[in-house]
Amino acid sequence: MSTRWDEELTDLVTSRGRALVGYGYALTGDVRRAEDLVQDALVRVFRRFRRPEAAGTSGRTEFPLNDDGNHAGIEAYVRRTMLNLYIDESRRFALWRKAEPKLAGPDRIKAPASDITARADVTAALRGLSPRQRACVVLRFYDDLTVPQIATTLGISQGTIKRYLADGIHALRGVLVPEGELT
């Protein structure tokens, strides 16, 4: 027996699955991790609808529709869950990175400019940012959110967001712009 939440999940994955994976990729820099992030977020968002009485939802088994009749609210909720999962995962790995033996640092590879290498350069540069810096940069330049919107999304002051953005952009500029072109 199919339930309304099952149909909503299927519709969301069918219509917006690639966009969600793209958002996850912007956060993680890895397609497999992005796919896992999407799956984990979908499970977390929709698992409460399997047994609504246990989750205290009083039998409510669907998200409300937006004014235009689509389920953009579900996608926004899933994206927020993805962001939270990414930040939580980054915190866990921060402890591991401190304990991880340092054998050698990654070498900077100079490659001919192309879309593929440019994307790889951006992904590698994003990996060098702290989780909060990366989240702020992705929300600002991928989701095109303003500083106040990012502050609301992350629950951090606008001044802190500006600091993360400035530090993140400075770090990215140092990696992505050739040394002779910095002004």
C-alpha positions in Angstrom: 0.0 0.0 0.0 1.6 3.3 -1.1 1.3 6.3 1.1 1.3 10.0 0.3 4.8 10.5 1.7 6.1 7.6 -0.5 4.7 9.4 -3.6 6.3 12.7 -2.5 9.6 11.1 -2.0 9.5 9.4 -5.4 8.5 12.7 -7.0 11.2 14.6 -5.3 13.9 12.1 -6.2 12.7 11.9 -9.8 12.4 15.6 -10.4 15.1 17.1 -8.2 17.5 14.2 -7.5 20.3 15.5 -9.8 20.0 19.0 -8.3 20.3 17.6 -4.8 23.4 15.5 -5.7 24.8 18.7 -7.3 24.3 20.5 -4.1 25.9 17.7 -2.1 28.8 17.7 -4.5 29.3 21.4 -3.9 29.5 20.7 -0.2 31.6 17.5 -0.3 33.6 17.7 -3.5 33.0 14.0 -4.1 30.1 12.4 -6.2 29.8 9.3 -4.0 29.8 11.3 -0.8 27.3 13.7 -2.3 25.0 10.8 -3.2 25.4 9.3 0.3 24.6 12.8 1.7 21.4 13.0 -0.4 20.4 9.5 0.7 21.1 10.1 4.3 19.1 13.4 4.3 16.2 11.8 2.5 16.1 8.9 5.0 16.3 11.4 7.9 13.5 13.6 6.5 11.1 10.8 5.4 11.7 8.1 8.0 9.4 9.9 10.4 6.5 9.4 8.0 6.8 5.6 8.1 5.3 5.6 11.6 3.8 9.0 12.2 2.2 8.1 15.5 5.7 7.3 16.9 7.1 10.6 15.7 4.3 12.6 17.3 3.0 13.9 14.0 -0.6 13.0 14.8 -1.0 11.1 11.5 0.2 14.0 9.3 1.9 12.2 6.4 2.7 14.9 3.9 4.5 18.3 3.6 2.3 21.2 2.7 2.3 22.4 -0.9 3.6 25.8 -1.8 1.3 28.4 -3.4 2.2 27.2 -6.9 1.4 23.6 -6.0 4.9 22.1 -5.9 6.9 20.6 -3.1 9.8 23.1 -3.0 9.5 23.2 0.7 10.4 19.5 0.9 13.5 20.2 -1.2 14.5 23.1 1.0 14.1 20.9 4.1 16.2 18.1 2.5 18.9 20.6 1.6 19.0 22.0 5.1 19.3 18.4 6.4 22.1 17.8 3.9 23.9 20.9 5.2 23.5 19.9 8.8 24.7 16.3 8.1 27.7 17.7 6.2 28.7 20.0 9.1 28.2 17.2 11.6 30.3 14.8 9.6 33.0 17.5 9.2 33.2 17.9 13.0 33.6 14.2 13.5 36.4 14.0 10.9 38.2 17.1 12.4 39.1 15.0 15.4 40.3 12.2 13.2 42.4 14.6 11.0 44.2 15.9 14.2 45.2 12.3 15.1 46.0 11.2 11.5 49.7 10.8 10.9 51.1 13.4 8.5 53.2 11.6 5.9 53.1 14.0 3.0 51.0 17.0 1.9 49.1 16.9 -1.4 51.2 18.3 -4.3 49.8 21.2 -6.4 49.5 20.0 -9.9 49.7 22.5 -12.8 47.4 21.3 -15.6 46.2 22.9 -18.8 43.1 25.0 -18.3 39.9 23.3 -19.1 36.4 22.9 -17.7 37.3 19.6 -16.1 40.6 20.8 -14.5 38.9 24.0 -13.5 36.2 22.1 -11.7 38.8 19.8 -10.1 40.8 22.9 -9.0 37.7 24.4 -7.4 36.8 21.1 -5.7 40.4 20.7 -4.4 40.4 24.4 -3.2 37.0 23.9 -1.4 38.4 20.9 0.4 41.1 23.1 1.9 38.5 25.3 3.7 37.1 24.6 7.1 33.6 23.1 7.2 32.0 26.4 8.2 33.9 28.4 5.6 33.0 25.9 2.9 29.3 25.9 3.9 29.3 29.7 3.8 31.0 29.9 0.4 28.7 27.2 -1.1 25.6 28.9 0.3 26.8 32.3 -1.0 28.0 31.3 -4.4 26.2 28.1 -5.2 22.8 28.8 -3.6 23.2 32.6 -4.2 22.1 33.5 -0.6 22.8 36.9 1.0 24.8 37.2 4.1 21.6 37.7 6.3 20.1 34.5 4.7 23.3 32.5 5.3 23.3 33.8 8.9 19.7 32.6 9.4 20.4 29.3 7.7 23.4 28.5 9.8 22.3 30.2 13.0 25.4 32.3 13.1 25.8 36.1 13.3 26.2 38.1 10.1 29.7 39.3 11.2 30.8 35.7 11.6 29.4 34.8 8.2 31.3 37.8 6.7 34.5 36.6 8.4 34.1 33.0 7.1 33.4 34.3 3.6 36.4 36.7 3.6 38.7 33.9 4.9 37.3 31.4 2.5 37.5 33.7 -0.5 41.1 34.7 0.5 42.1 31.0 0.7 40.4 30.2 -2.6 42.0 33.2 -4.3 45.4 32.0 -3.2 44.8 28.5 -4.6 42.8 29.3 -7.8 44.5 32.5 -9.1 48.1 32.1 -10.3 50.5 33.9 -8.0 51.5 36.6 -10.6 47.8 37.6 -11.2 46.9 38.5 -7.6 46.2 42.2 -7.3 
